[in-house]
Amino acid sequence: MNKPLRRIAIFCGLLVLALLLRTNWLQYVEADELNSHERNRRVLIERYATERGNIVVDGKPITGSANTKDTDFAFKRTYLDGPMWAPVTGYASQAFGASQIENIEDGILTGNDDQLFFDRTMAMFTGDEAKGGNVVTTLNGAAQKAAFEGLGKKKGAVVALEPGTGKILALASTPSYDPSSFAGYGATDEKSWNKLGKDTDKPMLNRALRETYPPGSTFKVVTAAAALEHGVVDDIDAKTDSPLPWTMPGTTTKLVNEGNIPCKDATLREALRVSCNTVFGKLGYNVGKDKMLETAKKFGFNEEQFVPVRANASIFPEELNDSQTALSSIGQFDTRTTPLQMAMVASAVANDGKLMKPYMIDQLEAPNLDVIKKTESEEMGQPLSQEHAQMLQEMMETVVNEGTGRNAQIPNVTVGGKTGTAQHGENNSKNPYAWFISYAKGENGSPVAVAVVVEDSDATRDDISGGGLAAPIAKDVMKAVIDSKK
């Protein structure tokens, strides 16, 4: 063979070798990634080839599947009371993917999860139609309805927990959206999706988990816990050393109270009842930034929570001077929190100081309803002792019985709570956020703890308060839970 032919033969051989290497690389190295790639249409076709399993509340499905026409997708997702449940379910769309529970438990819902291998194999032999499994939630339908209807047209969020277990009983966010409106693959679905994306009210934002707000005076519960735990206060009915006015350390700025309230040397119980900024600001300064941060972290601040949907981390600042520590201790400066986090604070107090990990999936079921996996309650920690938690319960119950939280009273039920009105906007020019955190208590402990935040409303600034706007919503949610257990 002459030299030119030999070179051509070697070159062709190298091309064949490269082709073989590439083919094997695709088949054995990148196969899994390509099979699951979001642009692999066969994955989507398979996902919607069978009826999707359901998300279940109170033993009843809040989702379904409908046949589709003129497309290679056999089924599309449907939702019952979609806007009310969207913060829980998320969405499953042929065109735009999935979110939240629909995404996290996609394998179970489609039936493609490895845990359902036996069910898929049996269906092949028996000829039964393949179906997805179910996700059974911890949600309470009556509580969710009370939360959603209570928020109405306002921007805001509600989270309700079962303190003894951490089960999420309600998770509402408004304004909301209907996941059914873009569940398909057509032009109307695209139009709905684009409209939601351009909406300045952000209806697809899960405010209960993903939005952080200044907590205002509801954070005084955390400051009270820190003062008790670190020995700054040991008697909630003894006078504190709280001058009026009080000038924040390192400044010439006086910390002010809202209205003409009796805060000079007020007891801890009285200071929480009337919500004294001066008392709690000075308490936070006396506790110190490091111990305030330590207590906040024990309640769950400064780390993301997974329920299993991710919740943004609530923030208690780590770098503070003395005046900033005082402001942070009354829920101002850079302190920010999700509604979930403040529900966790109320829940820990109600549960005698023990904080349970919040979760909203009770169990996963196979298509034949066999339980695949059940969530067990898990203790996150003990932010405060039983003794101090019970002191805080007394204080929070005084707030509802005699103070700013009277609108949360429920006949023949012990209720504890704390109102909050958080400043908002440049120079506090915008309507403030209205907060309320609470719990209801019975003979067998507390069945429910709630956090409510209302971003804005039709009321004037002077009319806005946690007790006026948020407390009635919390009351209705607590009552719904209590009534559902009768």
C-alpha positions in Angstrom: 0.0 0.0 0.0 1.4 3.4 -1.0 1.8 6.1 1.6 -1.2 8.3 0.6 -3.6 5.3 0.8 -2.1 4.2 4.1 -2.7 7.7 5.5 -6.3 7.7 4.3 -6.9 4.3 5.9 -5.4 5.4 9.2 -7.5 8.5 9.2 -10.7 6.5 8.4 -9.8 4.1 11.2 -9.5 7.0 13.6 -12.9 8.3 12.6 -14.5 4.9 13.1 -12.7 4.7 16.5 -14.0 8.2 17.5 -17.5 7.2 16.4 -17.4 4.0 18.5 -16.0 5.9 21.5 -18.7 8.6 21.2 -21.5 6.0 20.8 -20.4 4.1 23.9 -20.0 7.4 25.8 -23.6 8.3 25.0 -25.0 4.8 25.7 -23.2 4.1 29.0 -22.1 7.5 30.5 -24.6 10.1 29.5 -27.6 7.8 29.0 -29.3 8.6 32.4 -28.8 12.3 32.0 -30.2 12.2 28.4 -33.1 10.1 29.5 -34.1 12.6 32.1 -33.2 15.8 30.3 -35.9 18.4 30.3 -35.8 18.8 26.5 -36.2 15.1 25.9 -39.8 15.0 24.8 -40.1 11.3 25.3 -39.7 11.9 29.1 -42.7 14.3 29.0 -44.7 11.9 26.9 -44.0 9.1 29.4 -44.8 11.4 32.3 -48.3 12.2 30.9 -49.0 8.8 29.3 -50.9 7.6 32.3 -53.1 9.1 34.9 -51.1 11.0 37.5 -51.5 9.9 41.1 -53.3 12.3 43.4 -52.4 14.7 46.2 -54.8 13.9 49.1 -56.2 16.1 51.9 -58.6 14.7 54.5 -58.8 11.4 52.6 -60.0 13.1 49.4 -58.0 14.0 46.3 -57.5 17.7 45.5 -56.0 16.9 42.1 -57.1 14.7 39.1 -56.2 13.9 35.5 -58.1 14.6 32.3 -57.8 13.2 28.8 -56.2 15.5 26.3 -56.9 15.7 22.5 -54.8 16.6 19.5 -51.5 16.0 21.3 -49.1 13.1 22.1 -49.8 13.7 25.8 -52.5 11.4 26.9 -53.4 13.1 30.2 -53.1 16.6 31.8 -53.3 17.6 35.4 -56.5 19.1 36.9 -57.0 20.8 40.3 -59.9 21.1 42.7 -60.0 24.6 44.2 -56.7 25.3 42.5 -55.9 28.8 43.9 -56.6 27.7 47.5 -54.3 24.7 47.3 -51.6 26.0 44.9 -49.2 26.9 47.7 -49.3 23.3 48.8 -49.5 21.4 45.5 -47.5 23.6 43.2 -48.2 22.9 39.5 -47.6 20.1 37.0 -47.7 21.4 33.4 -47.1 19.7 30.1 -45.4 22.8 28.9 -43.7 24.4 31.9 -42.7 21.5 34.2 -43.6 21.0 37.8 -43.0 22.7 41.2 -43.3 22.0 44.9 -45.0 18.7 45.8 -45.8 18.0 42.2 -42.1 18.2 41.4 -40.6 16.7 44.6 -42.8 13.6 44.5 -43.0 13.4 40.7 -41.7 9.9 40.7 -44.4 8.6 43.0 -47.1 10.6 41.2 -46.1 9.4 37.8 -45.5 5.8 39.0 -41.9 5.9 37.7 -40.2 5.9 41.1 -38.0 2.9 42.0 -40.2 2.2 45.0 -43.0 1.4 42.6 -41.0 -1.1 40.5 -42.9 -4.0 41.8 -46.3 -2.4 41.0 -45.2 -1.6 37.5 -43.9 -5.1 36.9 -47.2 -6.7 38.2 -49.2 -4.3 36.0 -47.3 -5.7 32.9 -48.2 -9.2 33.8 -51.8 -8.6 34.8 -52.6 -6.1 32.0 -53.8 -3.5 34.5 -53.6 0.1 33.5 -50.5 1.7 34.9 -51.2 4.5 37.4 -49.2 6.8 39.7 -49.1 6.6 43.5 -50.6 9.1 45.9 -49.2 11.8 48.2 -51.2 12.1 51.4 -50.7 15.4 53.1 -51.0 16.6 56.7 -53.2 19.5 55.7 -56.6 20.2 57.3 -59.1 21.2 54.7 -61.3 23.3 57.0 -58.2 25.2 58.3 -57.0 25.8 54.8 -60.3 27.2 53.7 -60.5 29.5 56.7 -57.0 30.8 56.0 -57.6 31.3 52.3 -61.0 33.0 52.7 -59.7 35.0 55.6 -57.0 36.5 53.5 -59.5 37.2 50.7 -58.2 39.8 48.3 -55.4 41.0 50.6 -51.7 40.1 50.0 -50.5 37.8 52.8 -50.0 34.3 54.1 -51.1 31.9 56.8 -49.3 28.9 58.3 -50.8 26.6 60.9 -48.9 23.8 62.6 -49.8 21.0 65.0 -47.3 21.8 67.8 -46.9 18.3 69.1 -46.0 16.7 65.8 -44.9 19.5 63.4 -47.7 18.7 60.9 -48.6 21.6 58.7 -52.3 22.1 58.9 -52.7 25.1 56.7 -50.5 26.9 54.2 -52.2 29.7 52.4 -50.8 32.5 50.2 -52.6 35.3 48.4 -53.0 36.4 45.7 -52.8 32.9 44.3 -53.2 31.3 40.9 -55.0 28.3 39.3 -52.5 25.6 38.2 -55.1 24.2 35.9 -54.9 27.3 33.7 -51.5 26.3 32.2 -51.5 22.5 32.8 -51.7 21.7 29.1 -49.5 22.5 26.1 -51.6 24.8 24.1 -51.7 28.5 23.2 -54.1 29.3 26.1 -51.8 27.6 28.6 -48.9 29.7 27.3 -51.0 32.9 27.5 -52.0 32.1 31.1 -48.4 31.4 32.1 -47.1 34.6 30.6 -49.8 36.7 32.2 -48.9 35.2 35.6 -45.3 35.9 35.1 -46.0 39.6 34.3 -48.4 40.2 37.2 -46.8 42.7 39.6 -48.7 41.2 42.5 -46.6 38.0 42.1 -49.5 35.4 42.5 -47.0 32.5 42.0 -44.9 33.6 44.9 -45.4 31.3 47.9 -45.5 34.0 50.5 -45.9 31.4 53.3 -42.5 29.8 52.6 -40.5 32.1 50.2 -41.2 35.7 51.3 -39.4 37.2 54.3 -40.9 40.1 56.2 -39.9 42.2 59.2 -41.7 40.5 62.0 -42.3 43.6 64.1 -43.5 43.0 67.6 -44.2 39.3 67.2 -40.4 38.9 67.5 -40.7 40.1 71.1 -41.8 36.5 71.9 -38.3 35.4 70.9 -36.7 38.2 72.9 -38.7 37.2 75.9 -37.6 33.6 75.5 -34.0 34.8 75.3 -34.3 37.0 78.4 -35.8 34.1 80.4 -33.4 31.4 79.1 -30.3 33.6 79.8 -31.3 34.7 83.2 -31.9 38.4 82.4 -35.4 38.0 83.7 -36.6 35.3 86.1 -40.0 36.8 87.3 -42.5 37.8 84.6 -44.5 39.9 87.1 -41.5 41.8 88.6 -40.7 45.3 87.4 -38.0 45.6 84.9 -35.4 48.4 84.8 -36.8 50.1 81.8 -36.6 53.9 81.7 -39.0 56.0 79.6 -37.7 57.4 77.3 -34.8 55.1 76.7 -31.9 56.2 74.5 -30.3 53.5 72.5 -26.7 52.9 73.5 -24.1 54.5 71.3 -26.7 57.0 69.9 -28.8 60.0 70.8 -31.9 58.3 69.4 -34.7 57.6 71.7 -36.6 54.3 71.2 -40.3 55.1 71.1 -43.5 53.2 71.9 -46.6 53.3 69.8 -49.2 55.4 71.6 -49.4 56.5 75.2 -48.8 53.1 76.9 -47.5 52.4 80.4 -44.0 51.1 79.6 -41.8 52.6 82.3 -40.3 49.7 84.3 -43.2 47.5 83.1 -43.2 43.9 84.0 -42.4 41.4 81.3 -46.1 40.3 81.2 -47.3 43.9 81.0 -44.7 44.8 78.4 -45.9 42.0 76.1 -49.5 42.8 76.8 -49.2 46.4 75.6 -46.2 45.7 73.3 -43.5 48.0 74.8 -40.6 48.7 72.4 -38.5 50.3 75.1 -38.7 47.3 77.4 -37.9 44.7 74.8 -35.3 46.8 73.0 -33.4 47.3 76.3 -33.9 43.6 77.1 -32.4 42.6 73.8 -29.5 44.9 74.5 -29.0 43.4 78.0 -29.2 39.8 76.7 -26.6 40.8 74.1 -26.3 40.1 70.3 -24.6 36.7 70.7 -27.2 35.2 73.0 -30.0 36.8 71.1 -28.6 35.1 67.9 -28.2 31.8 69.8 -31.8 31.8 70.9 -33.1 32.9 67.4 -31.1 30.0 65.8 -32.7 27.5 68.3 -36.1 28.6 67.0 -34.9 27.9 63.4 -33.6 31.3 62.2 -30.7 31.6 59.8 -31.2 28.3 58.0 -33.5 27.1 55.2 -36.3 24.7 56.2 -37.5 21.8 54.0 -41.1 20.7 54.6 -40.2 19.1 52.1 -40.7 22.2 49.9 -37.9 24.6 50.5 -38.6 27.6 52.8 -36.2 30.5 52.7 -34.1 31.2 55.7 -35.4 33.7 58.2 -32.7 36.1 59.3 -31.6 37.5 62.7 -28.4 39.5 61.8 -25.1 38.2 63.0 -23.2 41.4 62.9 -24.8 44.1 65.1 -23.8 47.0 67.2 -25.7 47.8 70.5 -28.4 49.9 69.0 -28.9 47.5 66.1 -29.3 44.7 68.6 -32.0 46.7 70.4 -33.9 47.3 67.1 -33.5 43.7 65.9 -34.9 42.5 69.2 -38.2 44.2 68.5 -38.4 42.8 65.0 -36.9 45.8 63.2 -33.6 46.7 61.6 -32.6 43.7 59.3 -34.6 41.0 61.2 -36.7 39.2 58.6 -38.8 36.1 58.8 -41.2 33.8 56.8 -44.7 33.1 58.1 -43.6 29.5 58.6 -40.8 30.6 60.9 -43.1 32.6 63.2 -45.6 29.7 63.3 -42.6 27.6 64.5 -42.0 30.1 67.3 -45.6 30.0 68.4 -45.6 26.2 68.1 -42.5 25.8 70.3 -44.0 28.0 73.0 -47.3 26.1 72.9 -45.5 22.7 73.0 -43.8 23.6 76.3 -40.5 24.6 74.7 -40.1 21.7 72.3 -39.8 22.6 68.6 -40.9 19.9 66.1 -39.7 19.8 62.5 -42.6 21.1 60.3 -43.7 18.8 57.4 -46.7 18.5 55.1 -46.4 15.0 53.6 -47.9 12.4 55.9 -47.3 9.4 53.7 -46.7 8.1 50.2 -49.0 5.5 48.8 -48.7 2.9 45.9 -51.5 2.8 43.3 -53.1 0.0 45.4 -53.0 2.3 48.4 -50.3 0.4 50.2 -48.1 2.7 52.3 -44.7 3.1 50.8 -43.3 5.6 53.3 -44.7 7.4 56.3 -43.2 10.5 57.8 -42.3 10.3 61.5 -42.4 13.4 63.7 -38.9 14.7 64.5 -37.8 17.0 67.3 -35.7 19.9 66.0 -34.6 21.1 69.4 -35.6 22.8 72.7 -35.4 26.6 72.3 -36.6 27.1 75.9 -37.3 25.1 78.9 -40.7 23.8 79.9 -40.8 26.2 82.8 -40.0 29.2 80.7 -42.3 28.1 77.9 -45.2 28.0 80.4 -44.2 31.5 81.6 -44.4 32.7 78.0 -47.8 31.0 77.6 -49.1 33.0 80.6 -47.9 36.2 79.0 -49.3 35.4 75.5 -52.6 34.4 77.0 -52.7 37.7 78.9 -52.2 39.4 75.5 -55.4 37.7 74.1 -57.4 38.0 77.3 -56.6 41.6 78.3 -54.3 43.1 75.6 -53.9 43.8 71.9 -55.0 40.3 70.8 -58.6 40.3 72.0 -59.9 39.6 68.5 -58.4 36.1 68.7 -60.5 35.0 71.6 -62.5 31.8 71.2 -65.3 30.9 73.7 -64.3 28.2 76.1 -60.8 27.8 74.6 -57.5 29.1 76.0 -55.7 31.2 73.4 -52.3 32.8 73.5 -51.0 35.2 71.0 -48.9 38.3 70.1 -49.7 41.1 67.7 -47.3 42.9 65.5 -47.2 45.8 63.1 -44.0 45.9 61.1 -42.8 49.1 59.5 -42.6 49.2 55.7 -41.4 51.4 53.0 -38.9 54.4 52.9 -39.4 56.4 56.1 -42.2 54.0 57.0 -44.4 55.7 54.3 -46.2 52.6 53.1 -48.9 50.6 54.9 -47.2 48.5 57.6 -47.4 44.7 57.7 -50.0 43.3 60.1 -48.9 40.2 62.0 -50.4 37.8 64.5 -49.0 34.6 66.0 -51.0 32.4 68.3 -51.9 29.0 69.6 -55.0 27.4 71.0 -54.7 25.1 74.1 -56.9 22.3 75.5 -56.7 19.6 78.1 -54.4 17.5 76.0 -52.0 20.2 74.9 -52.2 22.5 71.9 -53.8 21.3 68.7 -52.8 24.3 66.6 -50.4 27.2 66.4 -50.8 29.9 63.7 -48.9 32.7 62.1 -50.7 35.3 59.9 -49.2 38.2 58.0 -51.2 40.7 55.9 -49.0 42.8 53.6 -51.5 45.5 52.7 -55.2 46.1 52.8 -57.9 48.7 51.9 -57.7 50.0 55.5 -56.0 53.3 56.3 -52.6 53.2 58.0 -54.1 54.2 61.3 -56.5 51.3 61.2 -53.8 48.7 60.5 -52.7 46.5 63.4 -52.0 42.8 63.9 -54.9 42.6 66.3 -57.3 44.2 63.8 -56.4 42.5 60.6 -54.5 39.3 61.3 -55.9 38.1 64.6 -59.4 37.4 63.3 -57.9 35.2 60.5 -55.9 33.3 63.1 -59.0 32.9 65.2 -60.9 31.4 62.3 -58.1 29.0 61.5 -57.7 27.8 65.1 -61.4 27.3 65.4 -61.6 25.3 62.2 -58.9 22.9 63.5 -60.6 22.6 66.9 -64.0 22.0 65.3 -62.6 19.4 63.0 -61.4 17.3 66.0 -64.8 17.2 67.6 
